[in-house]
Amino acid sequence: MVQKKYFKSRDYCKVKFTLNVENAETVEILGLNSDWENSIIMSKKKDGTFSCDVTIPKNTQHQFKYLVNESSWLNDPDADGLLPNEFGGTNSVIIL
């Protein structure tokens, strides 16, 4: 799930990413702000979901993917869209 919180007097948006994946021990987000090397580590909650808050500039578009257990790549079903990637798959897209 992707939840966006806009601030009238700020030039950024606070985005909360939440993902529920069975048997996941770790979940990371890669690609935000075109950074595919430095991941954002999501925190595991007591109910088994993973979440994190990220501040992203307004009026921008970003591709991203979740990396689960350092081996499986997943898209977000609640993303604003999907775009093809260079590996023959797709990336999730968030538009702010």
C-alpha positions in Angstrom: 0.0 0.0 0.0 1.2 3.5 -0.8 -0.2 6.4 1.2 0.6 10.0 0.3 0.4 12.9 2.6 0.8 16.3 1.0 1.7 19.5 2.8 0.4 22.8 1.4 3.4 24.9 2.6 6.1 22.3 1.7 7.7 21.2 -1.6 7.7 17.5 -0.6 5.2 14.7 0.1 5.5 12.2 2.9 4.9 8.7 1.5 4.2 5.7 3.7 5.0 2.3 2.0 3.4 -0.8 3.5 3.8 -4.4 2.3 2.6 -7.7 3.6 4.6 -10.7 2.2 4.3 -14.2 3.6 7.6 -15.7 5.0 9.5 -12.4 4.6 12.3 -11.7 6.9 13.6 -8.5 5.2 12.1 -6.0 2.8 13.9 -3.1 1.1 12.8 -0.4 -1.4 15.2 0.3 -4.3 14.9 2.8 -7.1 13.4 5.8 -5.4 15.1 9.0 -6.5 16.9 6.9 -9.2 18.9 5.1 -6.5 19.1 1.4 -7.3 22.2 0.8 -5.1 21.3 2.3 -1.7 18.1 0.6 -0.4 15.6 1.9 2.1 15.1 -0.7 4.8 11.5 -1.3 5.8 10.6 -2.1 9.4 8.8 -5.3 10.3 5.7 -4.7 12.5 4.2 -7.1 15.0 1.5 -8.1 12.6 4.1 -9.2 10.0 3.8 -6.3 7.6 6.7 -4.1 6.6 6.5 -0.3 6.4 8.5 2.9 6.1 8.0 6.6 5.6 9.9 8.4 2.8 10.0 12.1 2.0 9.8 12.6 -1.8 9.8 16.0 -3.7 6.4 17.0 -5.1 5.8 17.1 -8.9 8.1 14.1 -9.5 7.8 10.5 -10.7 9.8 7.6 -9.4 10.3 4.0 -10.3 10.8 1.5 -7.5 10.7 -2.2 -6.5 10.7 -4.1 -3.3 13.5 -6.6 -2.6 12.3 -9.4 -0.3 14.8 -11.5 1.6 17.6 -10.2 -0.6 16.4 -12.4 -3.4 12.9 -11.7 -4.7 11.8 -8.6 -6.5 8.2 -7.4 -6.2 6.1 -4.6 -7.5 3.6 -2.7 -5.4 0.0 -3.6 -6.4 -1.1 -0.2 -5.2 1.5 1.8 -7.2 0.3 4.5 -9.6 1.5 2.4 -12.5 4.1 0.1 -14.0 6.9 0.8 -16.5 9.0 -1.7 -18.4 12.6 -2.1 -17.2 15.8 -3.1 -18.9 15.5 -6.7 -17.6 12.3 -7.5 -19.4 10.1 -7.0 -16.4 8.4 -4.0 -14.9 9.0 -1.4 -12.1 6.3 0.2 -9.9 5.8 3.9 -10.4 4.8 6.6 -7.9 3.6 10.0 -9.2 3.6 12.9 -6.8 
